[in-house]
Structures are given as C-alpha cells and as structure tokens.
Amino acid sequence: MKILVINAGSSSVKFQLYEMEDESVLAKGKVERIGMDSAILSYEPSGKQEVRQVEEILEHTTAIRKVLDLLTDPEHGVLVSTGEIQAVGHRVVHGGESFSSSVIINDEVKQEIKRLFDLAPLHNPAHLLGIQAVERNMPEVPQAVVFDTAFHQTMPPQSYLYPIPMVLYKKHKVRRYGFHGTSHAYVSERAAKLMQRPLDELKLVTCHIGNGASCTAVLNGKSYDTSMGMTPLEGLMMGTRSGDIDPAIVPYAMSKEELTLSEVNSMLNKHSGLMAISGISSDMREIVQAMGTGDRSAALAFDMYEYRLRKYIGAYAAAMNGIDALVFTAGVGENSADLRASVCRKLTFLGLELDEQANEIRSGEERRISTEGSAVQVWVIPTNEELVIARDTHQLISDRIDVV
C-alpha cells in the first residue's frame, strides 16, 4: 500500500510518499511560499535527481496538484498514476478532547477540526485546507488524520487541569492538551525496543527539543504529563517562545508598553525565547557558536534554556517516582551535544552517568549516550513523525478494508 503523508501549513505543504510494504520513502519534498508568484516546490524522488521549481502557486489545491504532477512525471516521478496512492494521512495539531486516537476523515471529523480553530488558530485552519485540497484533487482516496494532542489524552486530571475556576474547563475546555504527541509516542516505543524492555513497565522522560520544544513524562507507555499546555506556548523556553512565565506579566506589560492582545501574543510566541535573550538568533547552533567567541548574551540564553529543560526532567522523575531512561529527539535534541552534555552532567543525583565520547559522536543514528553503569539510560533517537502518520493511516485503512 502506498500512502501519501501531508503536513499542511498556512503557506506551505510538506509531503512524503511511503511504500508501506517495507516502510520505504519513495519521494518527499515541500511547497513553500504558497500564495505568492514565487512559490518554491522542492521534490526529492528516491534514486533520482532532485527537482526544484519556482512558480506561481496561489492556494493549497494547486500546491497538491503540482505535487501529484511530479509524483507521476515521466522523468522524475515514482508512480505511473495517482491511482497508486491508496490513502492520504494528515498531521493535525489540535484534536482537543474529541480525539484520543487517529481517525478516518469524514464530514463530522472535518467539522470538529473546524470547531477547534479557536484552540489552534495558526494550525488547524491550515490543516483543513490541506485536507480539502486533497479532496479536490483525489476525491475517491480515503484520508486519515493523526493528532498531535491524541497521545496526551491519557493524562490524569491532576496533570491536565489548571487551578483556575472550573467553569472555564466545563464551558470552554481550558486545560492542558500537550503537543508533539506523535514524536513522543514514536521515540518512547523505540526506546523500549532498544532497551529490550516492555514499554508498559518503563518510566521515561522524552525531550522533543527543536525550535518548538516539549518534555513528556511517559509512565508505563502512556503520557502522564507534558510541558506544553492548552497551546504550544507553555513549558520549556524555545527558539522564539517564552515558555513558562508569571501570567501577571501579560497585563503588566500591556499596561506599561500599551500593547494590544495581538502584540503581546506575538511577543510571547515570536519574539521571546533564545532570540530574545541572545539578541542574535533562535537557532541553537548559532547560540553555541557565539558562546565560543565569548558572547555573554548567547551564554545566558544557553544557560536559561538548559536550566529550564533540566528542571522539567527532574520534576517528571519526581512525578513518576523514578526514571528508567531519558530520551533526546528533534533538531536540537538530536544534534546539540553541548546541550545534552550540560543537562546530563547535572543530573548525576539520579544515578545518571553520561558517556562523553558517545555523546560527541556526530551521527543521525539511534544511540545510547550513557555509560553501562548508569542507573538511568540516556538515548538519542531521531524522531519520525511522518512514519507514525503513515503507520496509523495504513492501520485505519487496512481495518476498514477488513470490515468491508
């Protein structure tokens, strides 16, 4: 079965085409700058030359059609026809309390995704555009959605409720939802396999550390607590997001600087985090490079980032009454040996011992970076959210075929 995985943004579409028989990627790419006359389509077919096109692409339906045209192109394509695509899987950021697992798309699912626009105004509308664009191009092909929030629906009330008037939860569903669920689910499963232990017997802390960052306590295979909240703003310090702050700062800053709601929202989401403290970049690689030249602001940004991550790890070890393994994933987690080392060297009270040499290896492969004698295993596991989407979609479609 061939499955196309789509991650639609407001002005972009990322895609990967899988052959599920061996879970190989037949082609991948992205369309950027949708809505402009200089949109960029990057396409990487397996075993063939990469293609890059710059042309006018004004909306998502055209973007999907351009992708399908390349997938079936006589010279660059990997398919004879689009009829070979048996299903399409989509990433959707917010599923609220409505979805605790992946589902096949129907009218009711689309309506619920739309109803949740208020909880994810930057993401869910774009995801729905992607779903509708596929419908217009391939109306007979079944589609499925995999929700970032679904993995975290196992959290107990003491984890997901906020200590504010319950009417806000009962009427408006104000609660912790968590994000990066597909990533946390994938790396926790991989960690259990690598450790050769049952996932339902493990206490794991998984750290998805990229430009957006979150930390999850995975207890016996289920999300027990996670750092992101009702929105992706809460929790860890990130590339441009503030993470946890005193909520009273918001009205105070609005009053002192005469900020609108939109402006303060932009400040916390787009002009905070590493960028705000370093004054130079939201990219951890550039922060570390600047630290090497003696840049004090970069060093402070790194220290704050590392400290807040380490606090969450310690808190989650306490929440689960122990920890068997710590997992680093995503762009920064997989590639910043400096961050991993700084975190692990200060968690020795847990019995954690870092293998300094293994940590320094520049590799995109799964690997253990703790010593053999370490009471807590530490792993670097590259995430693969697209594969999770493809697998869930494959399972849903296969189950439906079996029923029929």
Summary of the structure (lengths in Angstrom):
residues: 404
radius of gyration: 21.7
end to end distance: 17.0
largest distance: 65.6
contacts: 1361
relative contact order: 0.11
helix: 44%
strand: 22%
